[in-house]
Amino acid sequence: MKNFLGQTIAAVGFFAVASSAMAETWNPPGPIKFLIAFAAGGGADTQARMIATELEAAKGWKIIPEQATGKGGLNAVKALGAAPKDGTTIAMIVTESLGYNMRASGAGGPDAATPITTTAGSEMAVVALSSKGYKTLGDVIEAAKGGDAIRFGAMSPALADLAYIIGKENDVDFNIVQVKGGKAVMNGLNAGDMDVGFGAGIQAKAVAAGEMVELASAKSVPLVGTPDAPMLTEYGVEFTNDTMFLIAGPGGMDPAARDAIAAAVAEVLTTEGSEAAGFITKGFGGVKMHAGDELTTMIQDAYDQAGGLLEASSE
């Protein structure tokens, strides 16, 4: 969405968000159920499970990962709504779940869950196989204007709307193919079922190997791996997608539990040698964390701004 989360900050210096004495002494009253709103085996699922493992090692907490997929994270949010507010149930979703997805579904507001901390951004880019010959998104647009039927893969409704806006602003009609998950987009590109598509970081290895190319940044900032890739503003598009991975608790969660979990995640992701941090850096462009009141405000702003993208894509 338009300036969806703005600039992100690295985890260094993050501990200030959880400085209360209550947070420093808080311990969960029982095992923590960690709902994961992503399919098993994917990058997001792996990230969540690695964080859980390192939290157990660092804090001695018992954490039980459990899949809760579907509806762009809203099924996980719904499960949080029925959970205790004492920190014994948390979920890994994305900021888009409480922003665009919540707004589009009419299922409530972002206060249905308590944002605890983000863990990583996403290298949201328009990507294609190098063999296609495209160098930038402009090449794709010119191909579409020349009569090529461009199949554009998107792994969420928000990205499908963004693909529509890209076409609308450049007087072309893309055949938008919506699938479940970034892996499905990569599979579609590799199988020749899509010509271009959105990647949120899963494309990094293929880009490094020269097998794929990042044609444009769909973020409000340049891509880490391809910093010279054009921005969507160069194609008349005012919306971006700065989706971040988010750990959240039930709405109205105990603030001490929220702050303690945020501080614990920051501790493990800033510890030298953290495998979770290494995985996040390699696959998602680096650890990026927001928490506390700042994060709550950012989520609310994203929810409010989602209305602009929904309105523009319905015209």
Secondary structure, 3 states (H helix, E strand, C coil): CCCCCCCCCCCCCHHHHHCCHHHHHCCCCCCEEEEECCCCCCHHHHHHHHHHHHHHHHHCCCEEEEECCCHHHHHHHHHHHCCCCCCCEEEEEEHHHHHHHHHHHCCCCHHHEEEEEEEECCCCEEEEEHHHCCCCHHHHHHHHHCCCCCEEEECCHHHHHHHHHHHHHCCCCCEEEECCCHHHHHHHHHHCCCCEEEECCCCHHHHHCCCEEEEEECCCCCCCCCCCCCEHHHHCCCCCCCCCEEEEEECCCCHHHHHHHHHHHHHHHCCCCCHHHHHHHHHHCCECCCEHHHHHHHHHHHHHHHHHHHHHHHC
